Amino acid sequence: MNRQPDENKRPLVAPDAPSGREFLADERPRRIDVADLVGVRREAILIHNGEAYRLRLTANNKLILTK
């Protein structure tokens, strides 16, 4: 696969990003293992815009996100 040099990558601005965060067109989303978030308790509280959300790993290994 032929890739362009880094200097030719065009920066983009995420339309909903606070303060117009710029990112590169080929930037990949960050990968986080759920086990690192929930730990042995199998749940974590995530804060988004000042609101708390509970991420829970069920007995059937399904993820549930609730407000």
C-alpha positions as CSV (number, residue, x, y, z in Angstrom):
1,M,0.0,0.0,0.0
2,N,1.4,3.4,-1.0
3,R,1.0,6.0,1.8
4,Q,1.5,9.7,1.4
5,P,4.2,11.4,3.5
6,D,3.0,12.9,6.8
7,E,3.4,16.5,5.6
8,N,0.7,15.9,3.0
9,K,-2.0,14.9,5.5
10,R,-4.7,17.4,5.7
11,P,-5.8,18.4,9.2
12,L,-9.6,18.3,9.9
13,V,-11.7,19.8,12.6
14,A,-14.2,17.7,14.3
15,P,-17.5,19.6,14.1
16,D,-18.7,18.7,17.6
17,A,-15.2,18.9,19.2
18,P,-14.8,21.5,22.0
19,S,-12.5,24.3,21.0
20,G,-12.3,22.9,17.4
21,R,-9.8,20.1,18.2
22,E,-7.8,19.3,15.1
23,F,-6.9,15.7,14.1
24,L,-5.3,14.1,11.1
25,A,-7.5,12.4,8.5
26,D,-6.0,9.0,9.1
27,E,-6.0,9.2,12.9
28,R,-7.6,6.1,14.5
29,P,-9.8,6.0,17.6
30,R,-8.0,5.1,20.8
31,R,-8.5,1.5,21.8
32,I,-9.1,0.8,25.5
33,D,-9.7,-2.7,26.9
34,V,-12.9,-2.8,28.9
35,A,-11.2,-4.8,31.6
36,D,-8.9,-1.8,32.1
37,L,-11.9,0.4,32.7
38,V,-14.1,-1.8,34.8
39,G,-11.5,-3.8,36.7
40,V,-12.6,-6.7,39.1
41,R,-15.8,-4.9,40.1
42,R,-17.0,-5.2,36.4
43,E,-18.3,-1.6,36.4
44,A,-17.0,1.9,36.1
45,I,-18.5,5.4,36.4
46,L,-17.7,7.6,33.3
47,I,-18.2,11.3,33.5
48,H,-19.3,13.1,30.3
49,N,-20.2,16.8,30.3
50,G,-20.5,16.7,34.1
51,E,-23.0,13.8,34.0
52,A,-22.2,10.4,35.4
53,Y,-22.8,7.2,33.3
54,R,-22.4,3.7,34.6
55,L,-20.6,1.2,32.3
56,R,-21.3,-2.4,33.5
57,L,-20.1,-5.8,32.3
58,T,-22.9,-8.3,32.7
59,A,-22.7,-12.0,33.7
60,N,-23.2,-12.8,30.0
61,N,-20.2,-10.6,29.1
62,K,-22.4,-7.8,27.5
63,L,-21.8,-4.1,28.1
64,I,-24.5,-1.9,29.4
65,L,-24.2,1.9,29.6
66,T,-26.8,3.7,31.7
67,K,-27.2,7.3,32.9
